[in-house]
Amino acid sequence: MLAQNHKRILKHCLVYVFFFTIIIYTFFHTKNLVFGVKLKINGIENGSSYTSPLLSLTGKAKNAINFTLDGRKIFINKDGDWQDQLLLSPGYNIISFEAQDKFGHDIKKDYQLYFKNS
């Protein structure tokens, strides 16, 4: 009787561990669907003032298939890395980044910059 109880408990534990493993595995392989695009931009800060008109920008657009800077397509590599240069107009500038993933999720980041022409 006691041996049968242990076998049944062990059997239930193995079934629970199996299903828990499948759930964790599924979550890690579908997290891109759940969380969408992640966008990181280097070389620019919102509200900053610049004295040079040329900005060198780099960053990462993780899980993105389409990435634009002010409506202009920026090419990204398979890891999501990108780089581009941007020429500021004298005075106030608004820079818009947009990225979309293959599931239709999108993200938009706007930066307000000021270029002081010397």
VMD Tcl script that builds the backbone (N, CA, C; Angstrom):
set m [mol new atoms 354]
animate dup $m
set s [atomselect $m all]
$s set {name element resname resid chain x y z} {
  {N N MET 1 A 0.828 -1.196 0.000}
  {CA C MET 1 A 0.000 0.000 0.000}
  {C C MET 1 A 0.874 1.262 0.000}
  {N N LEU 2 A 1.885 1.285 0.835}
  {CA C LEU 2 A 2.759 2.448 0.928}
  {C C LEU 2 A 3.569 2.634 -0.363}
  {N N ALA 3 A 4.019 1.549 -0.973}
  {CA C ALA 3 A 4.776 1.615 -2.219}
  {C C ALA 3 A 3.909 2.155 -3.356}
  {N N GLN 4 A 2.621 1.759 -3.379}
  {CA C GLN 4 A 1.720 2.267 -4.407}
  {C C GLN 4 A 1.508 3.770 -4.248}
  {N N ASN 5 A 1.398 4.236 -3.017}
  {CA C ASN 5 A 1.232 5.670 -2.751}
  {C C ASN 5 A 2.438 6.453 -3.262}
  {N N HIS 6 A 3.639 5.964 -2.999}
  {CA C HIS 6 A 4.853 6.641 -3.458}
  {C C HIS 6 A 4.925 6.657 -4.980}
  {N N LYS 7 A 4.528 5.576 -5.610}
  {CA C LYS 7 A 4.535 5.525 -7.077}
  {C C LYS 7 A 3.551 6.532 -7.662}
  {N N ARG 8 A 2.389 6.634 -7.053}
  {CA C ARG 8 A 1.381 7.575 -7.548}
  {C C ARG 8 A 1.852 9.024 -7.344}
  {N N ILE 9 A 2.429 9.323 -6.213}
  {CA C ILE 9 A 2.944 10.677 -5.954}
  {C C ILE 9 A 4.067 11.000 -6.932}
  {N N LEU 10 A 4.968 10.053 -7.144}
  {CA C LEU 10 A 6.065 10.258 -8.085}
  {C C LEU 10 A 5.526 10.476 -9.505}
  {N N LYS 11 A 4.540 9.700 -9.894}
  {CA C LYS 11 A 3.925 9.835 -11.212}
  {C C LYS 11 A 3.305 11.219 -11.381}
  {N N HIS 12 A 2.576 11.704 -10.377}
  {CA C HIS 12 A 1.955 13.035 -10.441}
  {C C HIS 12 A 3.023 14.124 -10.504}
  {N N CYS 13 A 4.082 13.975 -9.732}
  {CA C CYS 13 A 5.166 14.972 -9.746}
  {C C CYS 13 A 5.830 15.037 -11.119}
  {N N LEU 14 A 6.068 13.899 -11.729}
  {CA C LEU 14 A 6.684 13.879 -13.062}
  {C C LEU 14 A 5.778 14.519 -14.107}
  {N N VAL 15 A 4.497 14.283 -14.009}
  {CA C VAL 15 A 3.552 14.909 -14.943}
  {C C VAL 15 A 3.558 16.428 -14.755}
  {N N TYR 16 A 3.553 16.895 -13.509}
  {CA C TYR 16 A 3.583 18.340 -13.238}
  {C C TYR 16 A 4.882 18.973 -13.742}
  {N N VAL 17 A 6.004 18.320 -13.509}
  {CA C VAL 17 A 7.294 18.834 -13.980}
  {C C VAL 17 A 7.304 18.884 -15.510}
  {N N PHE 18 A 6.783 17.870 -16.160}
  {CA C PHE 18 A 6.727 17.840 -17.620}
  {C C PHE 18 A 5.918 19.022 -18.160}
  {N N PHE 19 A 4.724 19.251 -17.636}
  {CA C PHE 19 A 3.889 20.353 -18.116}
  {C C PHE 19 A 4.485 21.717 -17.765}
  {N N PHE 20 A 5.103 21.830 -16.615}
  {CA C PHE 20 A 5.757 23.079 -16.227}
  {C C PHE 20 A 6.908 23.379 -17.192}
  {N N THR 21 A 7.669 22.361 -17.562}
  {CA C THR 21 A 8.769 22.539 -18.515}
  {C C THR 21 A 8.246 22.980 -19.874}
  {N N ILE 22 A 7.156 22.411 -20.326}
  {CA C ILE 22 A 6.562 22.813 -21.605}
  {C C ILE 22 A 6.081 24.261 -21.550}
  {N N ILE 23 A 5.485 24.659 -20.442}
  {CA C ILE 23 A 5.007 26.043 -20.304}
  {C C ILE 23 A 6.173 27.022 -20.327}
  {N N ILE 24 A 7.233 26.735 -19.592}
  {CA C ILE 24 A 8.415 27.618 -19.568}
  {C C ILE 24 A 9.057 27.682 -20.957}
  {N N TYR 25 A 9.206 26.557 -21.609}
  {CA C TYR 25 A 9.785 26.504 -22.951}
  {C C TYR 25 A 8.953 27.343 -23.928}
  {N N THR 26 A 7.650 27.209 -23.866}
  {CA C THR 26 A 6.758 27.966 -24.743}
  {C C THR 26 A 6.874 29.463 -24.483}
  {N N PHE 27 A 6.935 29.859 -23.226}
  {CA C PHE 27 A 7.059 31.276 -22.889}
  {C C PHE 27 A 8.336 31.870 -23.468}
  {N N PHE 28 A 9.465 31.189 -23.301}
  {CA C PHE 28 A 10.732 31.728 -23.787}
  {C C PHE 28 A 10.804 31.791 -25.306}
  {N N HIS 29 A 10.052 30.956 -25.992}
  {CA C HIS 29 A 10.066 31.010 -27.448}
  {C C HIS 29 A 8.986 31.925 -28.027}
  {N N THR 30 A 8.060 32.384 -27.225}
  {CA C THR 30 A 7.033 33.307 -27.712}
  {C C THR 30 A 7.121 34.677 -27.062}
  {N N LYS 31 A 8.170 34.949 -26.302}
  {CA C LYS 31 A 8.273 36.246 -25.632}
  {C C LYS 31 A 8.372 37.397 -26.618}
  {N N ASN 32 A 8.927 37.159 -27.818}
  {CA C ASN 32 A 8.987 38.214 -28.827}
  {C C ASN 32 A 7.589 38.612 -29.282}
  {N N LEU 33 A 6.697 37.658 -29.341}
  {CA C LEU 33 A 5.306 37.939 -29.688}
  {C C LEU 33 A 4.636 38.754 -28.598}
  {N N VAL 34 A 4.913 38.436 -27.365}
  {CA C VAL 34 A 4.278 39.097 -26.235}
  {C C VAL 34 A 4.829 40.504 -26.027}
  {N N PHE 35 A 6.149 40.663 -26.093}
  {CA C PHE 35 A 6.770 41.939 -25.736}
  {C C PHE 35 A 6.994 42.872 -26.914}
  {N N GLY 36 A 6.965 42.395 -28.139}
  {CA C GLY 36 A 7.092 43.258 -29.310}
  {C C GLY 36 A 8.491 43.805 -29.518}
  {N N VAL 37 A 8.567 44.979 -30.131}
  {CA C VAL 37 A 9.827 45.601 -30.524}
  {C C VAL 37 A 10.466 46.301 -29.331}
  {N N LYS 38 A 11.771 46.148 -29.231}
  {CA C LYS 38 A 12.553 46.901 -28.246}
  {C C LYS 38 A 13.496 47.801 -29.027}
  {N N LEU 39 A 13.496 49.085 -28.698}
  {CA C LEU 39 A 14.263 50.066 -29.451}
  {C C LEU 39 A 15.237 50.783 -28.531}
  {N N LYS 40 A 16.520 50.742 -28.883}
  {CA C LYS 40 A 17.561 51.449 -28.130}
  {C C LYS 40 A 18.289 52.372 -29.098}
  {N N ILE 41 A 18.437 53.638 -28.695}
  {CA C ILE 41 A 19.050 54.643 -29.565}
  {C C ILE 41 A 20.201 55.303 -28.811}
  {N N ASN 42 A 21.386 55.281 -29.426}
  {CA C ASN 42 A 22.581 55.893 -28.845}
  {C C ASN 42 A 22.977 57.112 -29.670}
  {N N GLY 43 A 23.563 58.116 -29.010}
  {CA C GLY 43 A 24.066 59.290 -29.712}
  {C C GLY 43 A 23.093 60.449 -29.754}
  {N N ILE 44 A 21.986 60.339 -29.023}
  {CA C ILE 44 A 20.980 61.391 -29.040}
  {C C ILE 44 A 20.258 61.404 -27.686}
  {N N GLU 45 A 19.956 62.601 -27.207}
  {CA C GLU 45 A 19.203 62.748 -25.958}
  {C C GLU 45 A 18.071 63.739 -26.175}
  {N N ASN 46 A 16.897 63.391 -25.676}
  {CA C ASN 46 A 15.729 64.252 -25.829}
  {C C ASN 46 A 15.948 65.570 -25.087}
  {N N GLY 47 A 15.645 66.680 -25.755}
  {CA C GLY 47 A 15.753 68.001 -25.148}
  {C C GLY 47 A 17.157 68.577 -25.159}
  {N N SER 48 A 18.094 67.927 -25.819}
  {CA C SER 48 A 19.482 68.380 -25.833}
  {C C SER 48 A 19.708 69.470 -26.871}
  {N N SER 49 A 20.765 70.222 -26.641}
  {CA C SER 49 A 21.186 71.262 -27.561}
  {C C SER 49 A 22.514 70.828 -28.178}
  {N N TYR 50 A 22.649 71.024 -29.485}
  {CA C TYR 50 A 23.841 70.589 -30.196}
  {C C TYR 50 A 24.468 71.762 -30.931}
  {N N THR 51 A 25.812 71.736 -31.043}
  {CA C THR 51 A 26.523 72.783 -31.775}
  {C C THR 51 A 27.038 72.277 -33.112}
  {N N SER 52 A 27.043 70.975 -33.297}
  {CA C SER 52 A 27.438 70.382 -34.570}
  {C C SER 52 A 26.179 69.884 -35.287}
  {N N PRO 53 A 26.052 70.181 -36.584}
  {CA C PRO 53 A 24.823 69.790 -37.280}
  {C C PRO 53 A 24.750 68.295 -37.610}
  {N N LEU 54 A 25.887 67.601 -37.594}
  {CA C LEU 54 A 25.901 66.194 -37.984}
  {C C LEU 54 A 25.919 65.292 -36.754}
  {N N LEU 55 A 24.921 64.428 -36.654}
  {CA C LEU 55 A 24.831 63.464 -35.554}
  {C C LEU 55 A 25.085 62.062 -36.087}
  {N N SER 56 A 25.938 61.321 -35.413}
  {CA C SER 56 A 26.153 59.908 -35.728}
  {C C SER 56 A 25.338 59.097 -34.737}
  {N N LEU 57 A 24.381 58.351 -35.244}
  {CA C LEU 57 A 23.465 57.591 -34.402}
  {C C LEU 57 A 23.683 56.097 -34.595}
  {N N THR 58 A 23.601 55.368 -33.501}
  {CA C THR 58 A 23.663 53.912 -33.535}
  {C C THR 58 A 22.604 53.384 -32.577}
  {N N GLY 59 A 22.348 52.103 -32.651}
  {CA C GLY 59 A 21.394 51.538 -31.719}
  {C C GLY 59 A 21.018 50.119 -32.067}
  {N N LYS 60 A 19.957 49.679 -31.432}
  {CA C LYS 60 A 19.468 48.314 -31.616}
  {C C LYS 60 A 17.948 48.364 -31.721}
  {N N ALA 61 A 17.417 47.715 -32.740}
  {CA C ALA 61 A 15.974 47.590 -32.938}
  {C C ALA 61 A 15.669 46.093 -32.877}
  {N N LYS 62 A 15.553 45.586 -31.668}
  {CA C LYS 62 A 15.384 44.150 -31.466}
  {C C LYS 62 A 13.973 43.718 -31.865}
  {N N ASN 63 A 13.883 42.647 -32.609}
  {CA C ASN 63 A 12.636 42.042 -33.108}
  {C C ASN 63 A 11.954 42.882 -34.184}
  {N N ALA 64 A 12.617 43.875 -34.729}
  {CA C ALA 64 A 11.999 44.736 -35.739}
  {C C ALA 64 A 12.266 44.208 -37.142}
  {N N ILE 65 A 11.272 44.357 -38.009}
  {CA C ILE 65 A 11.476 44.038 -39.428}
  {C C ILE 65 A 11.439 45.299 -40.275}
  {N N ASN 66 A 10.886 46.380 -39.730}
  {CA C ASN 66 A 10.820 47.655 -40.434}
  {C C ASN 66 A 11.197 48.746 -39.445}
  {N N PHE 67 A 12.177 49.570 -39.822}
  {CA C PHE 67 A 12.668 50.621 -38.928}
  {C C PHE 67 A 12.874 51.887 -39.746}
  {N N THR 68 A 12.277 52.993 -39.291}
  {CA C THR 68 A 12.400 54.251 -40.030}
  {C C THR 68 A 12.852 55.375 -39.118}
  {N N LEU 69 A 13.558 56.321 -39.721}
  {CA C LEU 69 A 13.986 57.554 -39.065}
  {C C LEU 69 A 13.407 58.698 -39.876}
  {N N ASP 70 A 12.449 59.412 -39.320}
  {CA C ASP 70 A 11.729 60.491 -40.010}
  {C C ASP 70 A 11.147 60.009 -41.350}
  {N N GLY 71 A 10.614 58.790 -41.358}
  {CA C GLY 71 A 9.988 58.248 -42.536}
  {C C GLY 71 A 10.931 57.603 -43.529}
  {N N ARG 72 A 12.225 57.688 -43.275}
  {CA C ARG 72 A 13.243 57.112 -44.153}
  {C C ARG 72 A 13.670 55.754 -43.607}
  {N N LYS 73 A 13.650 54.727 -44.441}
  {CA C LYS 73 A 13.972 53.370 -43.995}
  {C C LYS 73 A 15.443 53.269 -43.590}
  {N N ILE 74 A 15.658 52.685 -42.420}
  {CA C ILE 74 A 16.999 52.410 -41.920}
  {C C ILE 74 A 17.177 50.894 -41.947}
  {N N PHE 75 A 18.276 50.450 -42.500}
  {CA C PHE 75 A 18.519 49.017 -42.602}
  {C C PHE 75 A 19.157 48.499 -41.311}
  {N N ILE 76 A 18.656 47.376 -40.864}
  {CA C ILE 76 A 19.158 46.747 -39.642}
  {C C ILE 76 A 19.709 45.368 -39.996}
  {N N ASN 77 A 20.738 44.938 -39.241}
  {CA C ASN 77 A 21.285 43.605 -39.507}
  {C C ASN 77 A 20.475 42.553 -38.762}
  {N N LYS 78 A 20.884 41.306 -38.875}
  {CA C LYS 78 A 20.095 40.209 -38.286}
  {C C LYS 78 A 20.043 40.267 -36.767}
  {N N ASP 79 A 21.009 40.973 -36.138}
  {CA C ASP 79 A 21.005 41.125 -34.684}
  {C C ASP 79 A 20.196 42.337 -34.236}
  {N N GLY 80 A 19.738 43.149 -35.190}
  {CA C GLY 80 A 18.958 44.339 -34.869}
  {C C GLY 80 A 19.786 45.599 -34.752}
  {N N ASP 81 A 21.093 45.512 -35.005}
  {CA C ASP 81 A 21.963 46.698 -34.915}
  {C C ASP 81 A 21.784 47.581 -36.140}
  {N N TRP 82 A 21.909 48.889 -35.921}
  {CA C TRP 82 A 21.789 49.847 -37.015}
  {C C TRP 82 A 22.691 51.036 -36.735}
  {N N GLN 83 A 22.973 51.792 -37.792}
  {CA C GLN 83 A 23.718 53.047 -37.657}
  {C C GLN 83 A 23.318 53.979 -38.779}
  {N N ASP 84 A 23.359 55.273 -38.481}
  {CA C ASP 84 A 22.985 56.265 -39.475}
  {C C ASP 84 A 23.523 57.619 -39.042}
  {N N GLN 85 A 23.545 58.546 -39.975}
  {CA C GLN 85 A 23.919 59.920 -39.671}
  {C C GLN 85 A 22.734 60.822 -39.989}
  {N N LEU 86 A 22.624 61.886 -39.206}
  {CA C LEU 86 A 21.496 62.794 -39.336}
  {C C LEU 86 A 22.016 64.221 -39.350}
  {N N LEU 87 A 21.526 65.012 -40.286}
  {CA C LEU 87 A 21.911 66.412 -40.401}
  {C C LEU 87 A 20.797 67.273 -39.813}
  {N N LEU 88 A 21.117 68.053 -38.784}
  {CA C LEU 88 A 20.130 68.899 -38.113}
  {C C LEU 88 A 19.981 70.233 -38.831}
  {N N SER 89 A 18.779 70.749 -38.828}
  {CA C SER 89 A 18.516 72.098 -39.331}
  {C C SER 89 A 18.765 73.086 -38.206}
  {N N PRO 90 A 19.128 74.325 -38.536}
  {CA C PRO 90 A 19.297 75.313 -37.469}
  {C C PRO 90 A 17.983 75.515 -36.711}
  {N N GLY 91 A 18.077 75.581 -35.410}
  {CA C GLY 91 A 16.898 75.789 -34.582}
  {C C GLY 91 A 16.355 74.485 -34.025}
  {N N TYR 92 A 15.048 74.423 -33.900}
  {CA C TYR 92 A 14.335 73.326 -33.260}
  {C C TYR 92 A 14.119 72.173 -34.246}
  {N N ASN 93 A 14.425 70.957 -33.826}
  {CA C ASN 93 A 14.258 69.759 -34.664}
  {C C ASN 93 A 13.483 68.700 -33.901}
  {N N ILE 94 A 12.598 68.002 -34.592}
  {CA C ILE 94 A 11.909 66.840 -34.021}
  {C C ILE 94 A 12.314 65.625 -34.855}
  {N N ILE 95 A 12.882 64.641 -34.185}
  {CA C ILE 95 A 13.353 63.422 -34.832}
  {C C ILE 95 A 12.449 62.281 -34.395}
  {N N SER 96 A 11.908 61.529 -35.353}
  {CA C SER 96 A 10.986 60.433 -35.043}
  {C C SER 96 A 11.561 59.099 -35.510}
  {N N PHE 97 A 11.572 58.147 -34.605}
  {CA C PHE 97 A 11.966 56.780 -34.906}
  {C C PHE 97 A 10.727 55.902 -34.799}
  {N N GLU 98 A 10.540 55.015 -35.766}
  {CA C GLU 98 A 9.425 54.062 -35.721}
  {C C GLU 98 A 9.941 52.679 -36.090}
  {N N ALA 99 A 9.453 51.670 -35.369}
  {CA C ALA 99 A 9.836 50.290 -35.665}
  {C C ALA 99 A 8.606 49.400 -35.541}
  {N N GLN 100 A 8.517 48.412 -36.439}
  {CA C GLN 100 A 7.422 47.436 -36.409}
  {C C GLN 100 A 8.016 46.030 -36.423}
  {N N ASP 101 A 7.321 45.104 -35.755}
  {CA C ASP 101 A 7.737 43.710 -35.809}
  {C C ASP 101 A 6.828 42.932 -36.748}
  {N N LYS 102 A 7.120 41.649 -36.926}
  {CA C LYS 102 A 6.361 40.856 -37.894}
  {C C LYS 102 A 4.942 40.540 -37.442}
  {N N PHE 103 A 4.606 40.850 -36.193}
  {CA C PHE 103 A 3.261 40.601 -35.688}
  {C C PHE 103 A 2.393 41.855 -35.685}
  {N N GLY 104 A 2.928 42.974 -36.181}
  {CA C GLY 104 A 2.155 44.203 -36.258}
  {C C GLY 104 A 2.331 45.137 -35.073}
  {N N HIS 105 A 3.103 44.737 -34.070}
  {CA C HIS 105 A 3.367 45.642 -32.949}
  {C C HIS 105 A 4.323 46.735 -33.413}
  {N N ASP 106 A 4.108 47.937 -32.958}
  {CA C ASP 106 A 5.023 49.006 -33.321}
  {C C ASP 106 A 5.337 49.885 -32.130}
  {N N ILE 107 A 6.433 50.620 -32.276}
  {CA C ILE 107 A 6.864 51.545 -31.239}
  {C C ILE 107 A 7.346 52.805 -31.938}
  {N N LYS 108 A 7.086 53.956 -31.312}
  {CA C LYS 108 A 7.511 55.231 -31.876}
  {C C LYS 108 A 8.178 56.042 -30.770}
  {N N LYS 109 A 9.338 56.593 -31.087}
  {CA C LYS 109 A 10.047 57.469 -30.148}
  {C C LYS 109 A 10.351 58.778 -30.865}
  {N N ASP 110 A 9.973 59.876 -30.215}
  {CA C ASP 110 A 10.240 61.212 -30.749}
  {C C ASP 110 A 11.265 61.908 -29.867}
  {N N TYR 111 A 12.198 62.587 -30.498}
  {CA C TYR 111 A 13.217 63.349 -29.785}
  {C C TYR 111 A 13.147 64.799 -30.242}
  {N N GLN 112 A 13.173 65.712 -29.288}
  {CA C GLN 112 A 13.172 67.135 -29.575}
  {C C GLN 112 A 14.577 67.655 -29.324}
  {N N LEU 113 A 15.187 68.217 -30.368}
  {CA C LEU 113 A 16.569 68.686 -30.310}
  {C C LEU 113 A 16.644 70.144 -30.735}
  {N N TYR 114 A 17.692 70.803 -30.272}
  {CA C TYR 114 A 17.931 72.178 -30.687}
  {C C TYR 114 A 19.351 72.276 -31.220}
  {N N PHE 115 A 19.484 72.792 -32.434}
  {CA C PHE 115 A 20.797 72.997 -33.026}
  {C C PHE 115 A 21.078 74.485 -33.080}
  {N N LYS 116 A 22.139 74.883 -32.360}
  {CA C LYS 116 A 22.533 76.285 -32.334}
  {C C LYS 116 A 23.650 76.472 -33.346}
  {N N ASN 117 A 23.332 77.190 -34.425}
  {CA C ASN 117 A 24.289 77.447 -35.479}
  {C C ASN 117 A 25.284 78.503 -35.016}
  {N N SER 118 A 26.570 78.148 -35.017}
  {CA C SER 118 A 27.566 79.115 -34.523}
  {C C SER 118 A 28.144 80.000 -35.571}
}
mol reanalyze $m
mol bondsrecalc $m
mol representation Tube
mol addrep $m
